[in-house]
Amino acid sequence: MANSSGFVSYFGTELRRHRERMGWPREQLAERVPWSVWTVASVEQGRRKPPPGLGEHADALFNLPGVMAELSKKAQDDSSPFGDFVDPEQRALSIRLFDMRVVPGLLQTPAYARALNQMPGRELPPQELDGVVRRRMERQQILDRENAPTLHTVIDEAVLCRRIGDCQVMREQLAALCRSRPNVTVQVLPFSAGSHDAVTGPITLMRLPDEPDVAYADGWPEGQLIDTPAEVFRAQQAFEQVATLALPPDLTREMIQAYLEEE
């Protein structure tokens, strides 16, 4: 996976340059800021945008008043197609995610992905729309590659009855959710489950090779990568709760088939 371009990459290069100027290894910089050494490494390598506040911390540590803060702001506005989320997703050994809004991107059909990006208020020009759908389908290739990650998805029942596109689009999408793959588990959280710890929003958990687990909180207008151990643990607990409350895979398929027959 290619690294980010533009100001994201430049911020990482400058952070590394000033750290090395001080003679600090990454671990020493991580001790001086409220982020892990893995976050520092990801930022320096241009694999994620600097988290809010890192620019200010860098200015104070390196005696660069306002320089890194301004660069961080530009990095936050960087419109590079490679976000914080895509790189760890491509490297993940396992992915667990919960969504109550729409079918997760890794399980979307091309027609569903296209319809989702043609909804009122988010229409895209044809060429840009084609690119969005193509990139989404390319992301899904990780599930069919050699040494593919395991994917455990919990979706809210509302996803099944929220029509995206026309009846044909929904029929194809619901049928795709019933597709059996050894490394993919799909569960539905029924309306009867009531309140739960993940009710505030979608969450994705990723286990990475030789790195601590990370989480991704998918918000509007953009999500946030989480690697603070305490926050990742809270996200893990929330996912485990919804997975326990959700229907097992066999009953999930029965529910999806029932919705499919209604389309």
C-alpha positions as CSV (number, residue, x, y, z in Angstrom):
1,M,0.0,0.0,0.0
2,A,1.4,3.4,-1.0
3,N,1.9,6.0,1.7
4,S,0.0,9.3,1.9
5,S,1.2,12.1,-0.3
6,G,1.3,15.9,0.2
7,F,1.4,17.5,3.6
8,V,0.7,14.2,5.4
9,S,4.0,12.8,4.2
10,Y,5.8,16.1,4.6
11,F,4.7,16.4,8.3
12,G,6.0,12.9,8.9
13,T,9.3,13.7,7.3
14,E,9.7,16.9,9.3
15,L,8.8,15.2,12.5
16,R,11.4,12.5,11.9
17,R,14.0,15.0,10.9
18,H,13.6,17.1,14.0
19,R,13.5,14.0,16.3
20,E,16.7,12.8,14.8
21,R,18.2,16.3,15.2
22,M,17.5,16.0,18.9
23,G,19.2,12.5,18.9
24,W,16.0,10.8,20.1
25,P,14.8,7.4,19.1
26,R,11.1,7.1,18.5
27,E,10.5,5.7,21.9
28,Q,12.0,8.8,23.5
29,L,9.7,11.1,21.5
30,A,6.7,8.9,22.4
31,E,7.5,9.3,26.1
32,R,7.2,13.1,25.7
33,V,3.8,13.1,23.9
34,P,0.5,11.5,24.8
35,W,0.6,9.0,21.9
36,S,2.2,5.6,21.5
37,V,5.4,4.8,19.6
38,W,3.2,3.1,17.0
39,T,1.4,6.4,16.4
40,V,4.7,8.2,16.1
41,A,6.0,5.6,13.6
42,S,2.8,5.7,11.5
43,V,2.9,9.5,11.3
44,E,6.6,9.6,10.5
45,Q,6.1,7.1,7.7
46,G,3.2,9.1,6.2
47,R,0.7,6.3,6.9
48,R,-1.6,8.5,8.9
49,K,-2.4,12.1,9.5
50,P,-0.9,13.7,12.7
51,P,-3.5,13.4,15.5
52,P,-4.8,16.8,16.7
53,G,-2.3,18.4,19.1
54,L,0.8,16.6,17.9
55,G,1.9,19.7,15.9
56,E,1.8,21.9,19.1
57,H,3.6,19.3,21.1
58,A,6.3,19.1,18.4
59,D,6.7,22.9,18.4
60,A,7.2,22.9,22.1
61,L,9.7,20.0,22.1
62,F,11.7,21.2,19.1
63,N,11.5,25.0,19.8
64,L,9.7,25.6,16.6
65,P,6.9,28.1,17.5
66,G,4.0,27.5,15.3
67,V,5.9,25.7,12.5
68,M,4.7,22.1,13.1
69,A,1.2,23.3,14.2
70,E,0.7,25.0,10.9
71,L,2.0,22.0,9.0
72,S,-0.2,19.7,11.0
73,K,-3.2,21.8,10.1
74,K,-2.3,21.5,6.4
75,A,-1.9,17.7,6.8
76,Q,-5.3,17.5,8.4
77,D,-6.8,19.2,5.3
78,D,-4.8,16.9,3.0
79,S,-7.2,15.3,0.5
80,S,-4.9,12.4,-0.3
81,P,-7.0,9.3,-1.2
82,F,-4.9,7.2,1.3
83,G,-6.5,7.8,4.7
84,D,-5.6,6.7,8.2
85,F,-7.9,3.7,7.8
86,V,-6.9,2.1,4.6
87,D,-3.3,1.2,5.4
88,P,-4.0,-0.7,8.7
89,E,-7.0,-2.4,7.0
90,Q,-4.8,-3.7,4.3
91,R,-2.2,-5.1,6.8
92,A,-4.7,-6.5,9.3
93,L,-4.6,-10.1,10.5
94,S,-8.2,-9.8,11.7
95,I,-10.9,-7.1,11.4
96,R,-13.9,-6.8,13.6
97,L,-16.5,-4.1,12.9
98,F,-19.9,-2.9,13.9
99,D,-22.1,-0.6,11.9
100,M,-25.7,0.5,12.4
101,R,-26.1,2.7,9.3
102,V,-25.1,0.8,6.1
103,V,-23.4,-2.4,4.9
104,P,-19.7,-2.0,5.7
105,G,-17.5,-1.2,2.7
106,L,-15.7,-4.6,2.7
107,L,-19.0,-6.3,2.1
108,Q,-20.7,-3.9,-0.3
109,T,-21.6,-4.8,-3.8
110,P,-20.6,-2.4,-6.6
111,A,-24.2,-1.4,-7.2
112,Y,-24.8,-0.7,-3.5
113,A,-21.6,1.3,-3.2
114,R,-22.6,3.3,-6.3
115,A,-26.1,4.0,-5.0
116,L,-24.7,5.0,-1.6
117,N,-22.6,7.7,-3.2
118,Q,-25.5,9.0,-5.3
119,M,-27.8,9.8,-2.4
120,P,-29.1,13.4,-2.1
121,G,-26.4,15.7,-0.8
122,R,-23.5,13.5,-1.7
123,E,-23.8,13.1,-5.4
124,L,-20.4,12.8,-7.2
125,P,-19.5,13.5,-10.8
126,P,-19.5,10.3,-12.9
127,Q,-15.7,10.0,-13.1
128,E,-15.2,10.5,-9.4
129,L,-18.0,8.1,-8.6
130,D,-16.4,5.4,-10.7
131,G,-13.1,6.0,-8.8
132,V,-14.8,5.7,-5.4
133,V,-16.5,2.4,-6.4
134,R,-13.3,1.0,-7.9
135,R,-11.3,1.8,-4.8
136,R,-13.9,0.2,-2.6
137,M,-13.8,-3.0,-4.7
138,E,-10.0,-3.0,-4.6
139,R,-10.2,-2.8,-0.8
140,Q,-12.3,-6.0,-0.7
141,Q,-9.6,-8.0,-2.4
142,I,-7.9,-8.5,1.0
143,L,-10.6,-11.0,1.8
144,D,-9.7,-13.3,-1.1
145,R,-6.0,-13.1,-1.1
146,E,-3.6,-15.7,0.3
147,N,-3.4,-15.4,4.1
148,A,-6.5,-13.3,4.1
149,P,-7.6,-11.6,7.3
150,T,-10.6,-12.9,9.2
151,L,-13.6,-10.5,9.1
152,H,-16.2,-10.5,11.9
153,T,-19.0,-8.1,11.1
154,V,-22.0,-7.1,13.2
155,I,-24.6,-5.0,11.5
156,D,-27.8,-3.5,13.0
157,E,-31.1,-4.8,11.7
158,A,-31.8,-1.3,10.5
159,V,-29.2,-1.8,7.8
160,L,-31.3,-4.6,6.3
161,C,-34.4,-2.5,6.0
162,R,-32.8,0.8,5.0
163,R,-33.1,0.8,1.2
164,I,-30.1,2.1,-0.7
165,G,-30.8,2.3,-4.4
166,D,-33.7,0.4,-5.9
167,C,-35.1,-3.1,-5.1
168,Q,-32.6,-4.9,-7.4
169,V,-29.6,-3.2,-5.6
170,M,-30.9,-4.3,-2.2
171,R,-31.7,-7.8,-3.4
172,E,-28.1,-8.2,-4.7
173,Q,-26.7,-6.8,-1.5
174,L,-28.7,-8.9,0.8
175,A,-27.9,-12.0,-1.2
176,A,-24.2,-11.1,-1.0
177,L,-24.4,-10.9,2.8
178,C,-25.6,-14.5,2.8
179,R,-22.6,-15.6,0.8
180,S,-20.6,-18.2,2.8
181,R,-16.8,-17.6,3.1
182,P,-14.6,-19.4,5.7
183,N,-12.9,-16.2,6.8
184,V,-16.0,-14.0,7.0
185,T,-18.6,-14.0,9.9
186,V,-21.7,-11.9,9.6
187,Q,-24.2,-11.3,12.5
188,V,-27.2,-9.1,12.8
189,L,-28.0,-7.2,15.9
190,P,-31.8,-7.3,16.1
191,F,-34.0,-4.4,17.2
192,S,-35.0,-6.4,20.2
193,A,-31.4,-6.1,21.6
194,G,-32.1,-2.6,22.8
195,S,-29.4,-0.3,24.1
196,H,-25.7,-1.3,24.0
197,D,-22.3,0.2,24.5
198,A,-21.7,0.8,20.8
199,V,-25.0,2.8,20.3
200,T,-23.0,6.0,19.8
201,G,-21.4,5.0,16.5
202,P,-19.7,2.5,14.2
203,I,-16.4,1.0,15.3
204,T,-13.7,-1.1,13.6
205,L,-11.0,-3.1,15.4
206,M,-7.9,-4.3,13.6
207,R,-5.2,-6.7,14.8
208,L,-1.9,-5.8,13.1
209,P,1.2,-7.9,12.7
210,D,3.9,-7.0,15.4
211,E,1.9,-4.0,16.5
212,P,-0.8,-3.4,19.2
213,D,-4.4,-3.5,18.1
214,V,-6.0,-0.3,16.8
215,A,-9.5,0.9,16.5
216,Y,-11.2,3.2,14.1
217,A,-14.2,5.3,15.1
218,D,-16.2,6.1,11.9
219,G,-17.7,9.6,12.4
220,W,-18.9,12.5,10.3
221,P,-17.3,14.1,8.3
222,E,-14.3,11.8,8.8
223,G,-13.2,9.1,11.2
224,Q,-10.5,8.8,13.7
225,L,-7.8,6.2,14.2
226,I,-7.5,5.1,17.9
227,D,-4.4,3.4,19.3
228,T,-4.5,4.5,22.9
229,P,-4.6,1.2,24.8
230,A,-7.4,2.2,27.2
231,E,-9.6,3.5,24.3
232,V,-8.9,0.4,22.2
233,F,-9.9,-1.8,25.2
234,R,-13.2,0.1,25.5
235,A,-13.9,-0.4,21.9
236,Q,-13.1,-4.1,22.2
237,Q,-15.6,-4.4,25.1
238,A,-18.3,-2.6,23.1
239,F,-17.8,-4.9,20.1
240,E,-17.8,-8.0,22.3
241,Q,-21.1,-6.9,23.8
242,V,-22.9,-6.3,20.5
243,A,-21.5,-9.6,19.2
244,T,-23.0,-11.4,22.2
245,L,-26.3,-9.6,21.8
246,A,-26.4,-10.3,18.0
247,L,-28.0,-13.3,16.3
248,P,-25.7,-16.2,15.6
249,P,-24.6,-16.6,12.0
250,D,-27.3,-19.3,11.1
251,L,-30.2,-17.2,12.5
252,T,-28.6,-14.1,10.9
253,R,-28.8,-15.7,7.5
254,E,-32.5,-16.6,8.1
255,M,-33.2,-13.0,9.0
256,I,-31.5,-11.6,5.9
257,Q,-33.3,-14.2,3.7
258,A,-36.6,-12.9,5.2
259,Y,-35.8,-9.4,4.3
260,L,-34.6,-10.5,0.9
261,E,-38.0,-12.1,0.2
262,E,-39.7,-8.9,1.1
263,E,-37.8,-6.9,-1.6
